[in-house]
Amino acid sequence: MNDKKLRFELSEICKKHDSQAVPELNDLKNKYQHNILFIRSSSEFPEDITGYEYALGLANSNNYLQKIKKLRDLGFYCACGNSFFMAWIADIKKLLIPVNKKEITGGELIIYYESTVKHAGIVKNKDTIRSKWGTSGMYEHGILEIPIEYGENYCFFLKPNISEIEKYFDSYLNELALCINSLY
């Protein structure tokens, strides 16, 4: 289901703290038919974790979290598991292996995009996704029961293991450093 009116309202809800977002999401059931469930509060995640970091499993990696804390303390917010990193491992490094929807068993990645990567989540089953929305918490939802800015196009991928993702993140940081050094 791709109800654009619902998706526009979800865009506003995901900008709010869970204490406001959850009641508003529940109120939407009176206006729209949807299967969105609030699963986990944003306060249960390490600070500033993105939906991409959650989807890739980086939110549970102490090794990654230690590195990212140091980088963020230095003001390098662009050096994290964000849409650029997701596009880098998908398009440039070809780490992500596409999966046909018919082959889904659960645990795969879903990446939403328009002209660029917009959002990512973890596939629970063929019709249900689990993803973190903006500053809000984690939700379980249908494939297109997401804020409108997350896009309408999507692809499924096998999820690489965390050690492989961490290795690629280190390479990504090295390439970023080379780019930054070349500016000076």
C-alpha positions as CSV (number, residue, x, y, z in Angstrom):
1,M,0.0,0.0,0.0
2,N,1.3,3.4,-0.9
3,D,-1.0,5.9,0.7
4,K,0.7,9.3,0.1
5,K,-1.5,11.2,2.5
6,L,-0.5,8.8,5.3
7,R,3.1,9.0,4.3
8,F,3.0,12.9,4.4
9,E,1.7,12.7,8.0
10,L,4.3,10.1,8.9
11,S,6.9,12.6,7.7
12,E,5.8,15.1,10.4
13,I,5.5,12.4,13.1
14,C,9.0,11.0,12.6
15,K,10.5,14.5,13.4
16,K,9.0,14.3,16.9
17,H,10.1,12.7,20.1
18,D,8.6,9.3,20.9
19,S,6.3,10.7,23.6
20,Q,4.5,12.8,20.9
21,A,5.1,10.5,17.9
22,V,3.5,7.3,19.4
23,P,0.1,8.9,20.3
24,E,-0.1,10.7,17.0
25,L,0.7,7.4,15.2
26,N,-2.1,5.7,17.1
27,D,-4.4,8.5,16.2
28,L,-3.7,7.9,12.5
29,K,-5.4,4.6,12.8
30,N,-8.7,6.6,12.9
31,K,-7.9,8.2,9.5
32,Y,-5.9,5.5,7.6
33,Q,-5.7,1.8,7.5
34,H,-2.1,0.9,8.4
35,N,0.0,-1.7,10.2
36,I,2.6,0.5,11.7
37,L,3.8,-0.5,15.2
38,F,6.1,1.4,17.5
39,I,8.8,-1.1,18.6
40,R,11.6,0.7,20.4
41,S,12.2,4.1,21.8
42,S,14.9,6.4,20.4
43,S,16.3,6.7,23.9
44,E,17.2,3.0,23.8
45,F,19.7,3.6,21.0
46,P,23.2,4.9,21.4
47,E,23.1,8.7,20.8
48,D,22.7,9.9,17.2
49,I,22.3,6.5,15.7
50,T,21.0,6.7,12.1
51,G,18.5,4.3,10.5
52,Y,21.3,3.1,8.3
53,E,23.5,2.2,11.2
54,Y,20.6,0.3,12.8
55,A,19.8,-1.6,9.5
56,L,23.5,-2.5,9.0
57,G,23.9,-3.7,12.6
58,L,26.4,-1.0,13.5
59,A,24.2,0.3,16.3
60,N,25.2,-2.9,18.2
61,S,28.9,-2.9,17.4
62,N,31.0,-1.6,20.2
63,N,34.0,-1.3,17.9
64,Y,32.0,0.9,15.5
65,L,30.4,3.0,18.3
66,Q,33.8,3.8,19.8
67,K,35.1,5.0,16.5
68,I,32.1,7.0,15.7
69,K,32.0,8.7,19.1
70,K,35.6,9.9,18.5
71,L,34.8,11.1,15.1
72,R,31.6,12.9,16.2
73,D,33.5,14.5,19.2
74,L,35.9,15.9,16.6
75,G,32.9,17.3,14.6
76,F,33.0,14.7,11.8
77,Y,29.3,13.9,11.5
78,C,29.7,13.1,7.8
79,A,31.9,10.2,8.7
80,C,29.3,7.8,9.9
81,G,27.0,5.0,8.7
82,N,24.8,7.4,6.7
83,S,23.3,7.5,3.2
84,F,26.7,8.2,1.7
85,F,28.2,5.1,3.3
86,M,25.2,3.0,2.3
87,A,25.5,4.2,-1.3
88,W,29.3,3.6,-1.2
89,I,29.0,-0.1,-0.1
90,A,26.0,-0.7,-2.5
91,D,27.1,1.1,-5.7
92,I,30.8,1.6,-5.5
93,K,32.0,-1.4,-3.5
94,K,29.3,-3.8,-4.6
95,L,29.2,-5.3,-1.1
96,L,25.4,-5.7,-1.1
97,I,24.0,-8.6,-3.1
98,P,20.5,-8.0,-4.5
99,V,17.7,-10.4,-3.6
100,N,14.4,-11.0,-5.3
101,K,11.4,-10.5,-3.1
102,K,10.3,-14.1,-3.8
103,E,13.6,-15.2,-2.1
104,I,13.2,-13.3,1.1
105,T,13.2,-15.3,4.3
106,G,13.8,-12.4,6.8
107,G,16.9,-10.6,8.0
108,E,17.7,-9.0,4.6
109,L,18.2,-5.3,4.1
110,I,15.8,-3.0,2.2
111,I,17.2,0.2,0.8
112,Y,14.8,3.0,-0.3
113,Y,15.9,5.5,-2.9
114,E,14.9,8.1,-5.4
115,S,18.0,9.5,-7.1
116,T,20.0,8.8,-4.0
117,V,19.7,6.5,-1.0
118,K,17.0,7.8,1.3
119,H,16.3,5.1,4.0
120,A,17.1,1.5,5.0
121,G,15.6,-1.1,7.2
122,I,15.6,-4.8,8.0
123,V,13.2,-7.2,6.4
124,K,11.1,-9.2,8.9
125,N,9.1,-11.0,6.2
126,K,8.0,-10.3,2.6
127,D,5.6,-7.6,3.7
128,T,7.0,-6.3,7.0
129,I,10.0,-4.0,7.6
130,R,11.7,-2.8,10.8
131,S,13.4,0.5,10.6
132,K,14.4,3.6,12.6
133,W,12.8,6.9,11.6
134,G,14.7,10.1,12.0
135,T,15.0,11.2,15.6
136,S,12.1,9.0,16.5
137,G,12.3,5.4,17.5
138,M,12.0,2.1,15.7
139,Y,8.9,1.0,13.8
140,E,7.6,-2.2,12.2
141,H,5.7,-1.3,9.1
142,G,4.6,-2.4,5.6
143,I,7.0,-1.8,2.8
144,L,5.7,1.7,1.8
145,E,4.3,2.6,5.2
146,I,7.1,5.1,5.7
147,P,7.6,8.9,5.6
148,I,7.2,10.2,2.1
149,E,10.8,11.6,1.9
150,Y,12.2,8.0,2.2
151,G,11.2,7.4,-1.3
152,E,9.0,5.0,-3.3
153,N,11.7,2.9,-4.9
154,Y,13.3,0.1,-3.0
155,C,15.6,-2.9,-3.4
156,F,16.3,-5.9,-1.2
157,F,19.8,-7.1,-0.4
158,L,21.5,-9.9,1.6
159,K,22.8,-8.4,4.8
160,P,26.6,-8.8,5.1
161,N,28.0,-9.9,8.4
162,I,29.0,-7.2,10.9
163,S,32.8,-7.8,10.6
164,E,32.6,-7.3,6.8
165,I,30.6,-4.1,7.3
166,E,33.1,-2.8,9.9
167,K,36.0,-3.6,7.5
168,Y,34.3,-1.6,4.7
169,F,33.6,1.3,7.1
170,D,37.3,1.5,7.9
171,S,38.0,1.6,4.2
172,Y,35.3,4.3,3.8
173,L,37.0,6.4,6.5
174,N,40.4,6.1,4.8
175,E,38.9,7.2,1.5
176,L,37.2,10.2,3.2
177,A,40.5,11.1,4.8
178,L,42.2,11.1,1.4
179,C,39.5,13.3,-0.1
180,I,39.7,15.7,2.8
181,N,43.6,15.8,2.6
182,S,43.3,16.5,-1.2
183,L,41.4,19.7,-0.4
184,Y,44.4,21.2,1.3
